[in-house]
Amino acid sequence: MNKKETRIRRTKKLRASLKKKESLRLCVSRSLKNISVQLIDSNNGAVLASASTNQKEFKGKNGGNIDAAKKIGETIAAKTIKLGHKKVSFDRSGFKYHGRVKALAEGAREGGLEF
């Protein structure tokens, strides 16, 4: 197995357990330079809010570092609370809970979200 196959395997296991909860998912997508997150309603698959380092307020800054990931977490937390939700499930999409993914989760927790 290579890296991509193991990440996809972890993703399938994680999403199978999250489907049982039937709550909002905070889904993380990471690339080499950027990180983005979406708030997804699992019941009907609708995206309620999103934040990314590709957005206008993050342009011109280093989008791939840990500080930017933490700010993205705080941004999505503010948007989620504005929609009236406080409790979500953290879907890391098979990425290991380390580095930028961990910083995003910590930023969201500091913003007021509960996982």
Buried (B, 14 or more C-beta within 10 A) or exposed (E): EEEEEEBEEBBEEBBEEBEEEEBBBBBBBBEEEBBBBBBBBBEEEEEEBBBBBEBEEBEEEEBBBBEBBBBBBBBBBBBBEEEEBEEBBBBBBBBEEEBBBBBBBBBBBEBEBEE
